Amino acid sequence: MSQVVGISPPGAKLAAGFEQPFEMLHACHERVERMLALLQRLREHVRAQGGDEQARQAARDVMRYFDTAAPKHHEDEELHVFPVLIALDDEAVAQVVAQLQQDHLQMERHWRAARGLLLELAEGHRAAFDRADEAVLDAFAGLYAGHIEAEESIAYPRAAALIEGERLQSMSRDMMARRGLVDSKR
């Protein structure tokens, strides 16, 4: 019998803390990749075993991550990383940022469709994915590889070189406050 679950909870392998915001953003990308891998294993499991309890739990795990952590991660980027890059007045960087912002909108839209399928599975209202469902899940998962590459190779290094000192500490505090880890007024 194939196994779907058995992943560590999101964040279990993290070495970075919020006092290192860019390291935390990288760690979030690692979690995204782990959740997308879980989604792929879930799909394979459903093809082989149907919508059993393991599949339902994996669907809940994927939903929990993309419902809560992923939107906060995008907000971190929208509030702290992208504005400093736009302020550079560098057309090539501005185009990358515009694409990343567009990606966030597409991810949100595609997540709503993918989430609906996962919710049906998690609630026991579906035991399989048909070809159209698979296409929805592919469309959602397919948005991430190029997006993460552009952030890791262009956006983060450029922004990290510009954000330091009190601005970096403020970014850290804001990221923690968004997650309820500190009082936002500190």
C-alpha positions in Angstrom: 0.0 0.0 0.0 1.4 3.4 -1.0 2.0 6.1 1.6 1.0 9.7 1.2 1.6 11.2 4.6 4.7 11.1 6.5 5.9 14.6 5.9 7.1 16.8 8.7 4.7 19.6 9.6 5.4 22.8 7.7 8.3 24.5 9.3 9.8 21.5 11.1 13.1 21.6 9.3 13.6 25.4 9.4 16.9 26.7 10.7 16.1 30.3 9.8 14.1 32.6 12.1 12.3 35.8 11.4 15.3 37.8 12.6 16.7 36.8 9.3 13.8 37.7 6.9 15.4 36.7 3.7 16.5 33.4 5.1 12.9 33.0 6.2 11.6 33.8 2.7 13.9 31.1 1.3 12.6 28.7 3.9 9.1 29.4 2.8 10.0 28.5 -0.7 11.3 25.2 0.6 8.0 24.6 2.3 6.1 25.5 -0.9 8.1 22.9 -2.7 7.5 20.3 0.0 3.8 21.0 -0.1 3.7 20.8 -3.9 5.6 17.4 -3.6 3.0 16.3 -1.1 0.3 17.4 -3.6 1.9 15.3 -6.3 2.2 12.2 -4.0 -1.4 12.7 -3.0 -2.5 12.7 -6.7 -0.5 9.5 -7.2 -2.0 7.9 -4.1 -5.5 8.8 -5.2 -4.9 7.2 -8.6 -3.8 4.0 -6.9 -5.8 3.9 -3.7 -8.7 6.4 -4.1 -9.8 8.9 -1.5 -9.0 7.0 1.6 -8.2 8.6 5.0 -4.5 9.2 4.1 -5.6 11.1 1.0 -8.1 13.1 3.0 -5.4 14.0 5.6 -2.9 15.0 2.9 -5.5 17.1 1.2 -6.1 18.9 4.5 -2.4 19.4 5.0 -2.0 21.0 1.5 -5.0 23.2 2.1 -3.8 24.4 5.5 -0.5 25.5 4.0 -1.8 27.2 0.9 -4.7 28.8 2.9 -2.5 30.3 5.6 1.2 30.4 5.1 1.4 31.0 1.4 -0.7 34.2 1.4 1.4 35.6 4.3 4.5 34.8 2.3 3.2 36.7 -0.7 2.2 39.6 1.5 5.7 39.7 2.9 7.1 40.0 -0.6 4.5 42.6 -1.7 5.1 44.8 1.3 8.9 44.5 1.8 10.7 43.1 -1.3 8.8 44.4 -4.3 8.6 48.1 -3.3 12.4 48.5 -2.8 12.9 46.9 -6.2 10.4 49.1 -8.0 12.2 52.1 -6.3 15.4 51.2 -8.1 14.0 52.6 -11.3 15.6 49.7 -13.2 13.3 48.6 -16.1 14.5 45.0 -16.2 14.0 44.6 -12.5 10.6 46.3 -12.7 9.5 43.8 -15.4 10.5 40.9 -13.1 8.6 42.5 -10.2 5.5 43.0 -12.4 5.7 39.3 -13.5 6.0 38.2 -9.9 3.0 40.3 -8.9 1.0 38.9 -11.8 2.1 35.4 -10.6 0.7 36.1 -7.2 -2.7 37.0 -8.7 -2.7 33.8 -10.8 -1.6 31.7 -7.9 -4.5 33.0 -5.9 -7.0 32.4 -8.7 -5.7 28.9 -9.5 -5.6 28.0 -5.8 -9.3 28.6 -5.5 -10.0 26.0 -8.2 -7.4 23.5 -6.8 -8.7 24.0 -3.3 -12.2 23.2 -4.3 -11.1 19.8 -5.5 -9.0 19.1 -2.4 -11.8 20.2 -0.2 -14.2 17.7 -1.9 -11.6 15.0 -1.4 -10.9 16.0 2.3 -14.6 15.9 3.1 -15.1 12.5 1.4 -17.2 13.9 -1.5 -14.7 12.7 -4.1 -12.5 9.7 -4.4 -10.7 10.4 -7.7 -9.5 13.2 -10.0 -10.5 13.1 -13.6 -8.5 14.6 -16.5 -10.0 18.1 -16.1 -9.3 18.0 -12.3 -5.7 16.9 -13.0 -5.3 19.9 -15.4 -6.5 22.3 -12.6 -4.0 20.8 -10.2 -1.2 21.0 -12.8 -2.1 24.6 -13.6 -1.8 25.5 -9.9 1.5 23.6 -9.2 3.0 24.7 -12.5 3.0 28.4 -11.5 5.7 28.0 -8.9 9.0 26.8 -10.5 9.7 29.9 -12.5 8.3 32.2 -9.9 10.5 30.8 -7.2 13.6 30.9 -9.5 13.0 34.6 -10.3 12.6 35.5 -6.7 15.6 33.5 -5.5 18.0 34.6 -8.3 16.9 38.2 -8.9 14.4 39.7 -6.4 15.8 38.5 -3.1 19.5 39.2 -3.8 18.7 42.7 -5.1 16.4 43.5 -2.2 18.6 42.0 0.4 21.4 44.3 -0.7 19.1 47.3 -0.1 17.3 46.4 3.1 19.5 46.5 6.2 19.7 47.9 9.7 16.4 49.2 11.1 14.6 48.6 7.9 15.5 44.9 8.0 14.5 44.8 11.7 11.2 46.4 10.8 10.7 43.8 8.1 11.4 41.1 10.6 8.9 42.5 13.2 6.2 43.0 10.5 6.6 39.4 9.3 6.3 38.1 12.9 3.3 40.3 13.7 1.5 39.1 10.5 1.8 35.6 12.0 0.8 36.6 15.5 4.3 36.0 16.9 4.8 39.6 18.3 2.7 42.6 19.0 2.6 44.7 15.8 3.0 47.9 17.8 6.5 47.0 19.2 
